[in-house]
Amino acid sequence: KEFIEKYQNKFQKGNLFFIPTINKQGLEIKERYHLCKKHDMNRQFGKNIPYKIIDTITKLVKQCDIIIDFHEGYDFHIQNPESIGSTIIPNKNKKAIKIGKQLVKDINNTIKDKQKHFVFLQKLNIPNSLRWYLQKYKQKQYLLIELTGIDDKQPLEIRVSQTKFLLIKIFKLKKII
C-alpha cells in the first residue's frame, strides 16, 4: 500500500492493478486455506468452480502484459530446497525469464548473507496455480516472487523492503516508472 501511495503519480504507462491481500480470511487466521480449510486459494485457477476472487483475478490478468505474484515461503531455498522461499520463478515467457534473472542478480547484490540469496527457478509446475493457468492459457509475462517470511523466518521490514525493491526494479525495466 505504501508503494502504491508513493509511486502512483509516477506511473508513465499501462493499466496497473494492485491486489494487496487476496486471502483476507487466511491472513487473519494465519492459514493458507480458505472456507474451513477446504480450499487452497492458490490452487483454484483454471477450475470450473465459481470463486469470486479467482474469477476477478482471471479477468484482470487478461488485461495485463505482466503479472507479479508475491508469496512467502517458509524457509530460504538455498538452505532448504524443499521450500521455495527467496526465489523468483517466471513462466516460460522469454521476457519474464530475462526480467527474473536480472531481478535475482540485482536483489542478491543487496543481501550480504549468501545463505539468504534469492534463486532463479523455472521448473515449478503446480497445477491450478496462477503461474500454471497463465502458462497454459494466456502466455502472459508472469513472475512468482517468493519471499521468505512464514512464521517470521525473516523480519517483516526486510520482506517489505525486498518487495519495494523488486517492484521498483520491475517497473523501471518495463518503463512504467
Secondary structure, 3 states (H helix, E strand, C coil): CHHHHHHCCCCCCCCCCCCCCCCHHHHHHCCCEECCCCEEHHHCCCCCCCCHHHHHHHHHHCCCCEEEEEEEECCECCCCCCCCECEEEECCCHHHHHHHHHHHHHHHCCCCCHHHCCEECCCCCCCCCHHHHHHHHHCCEEEEEEEECHHHCCCHHHHHHHHHHHHHHHHHHCCCC
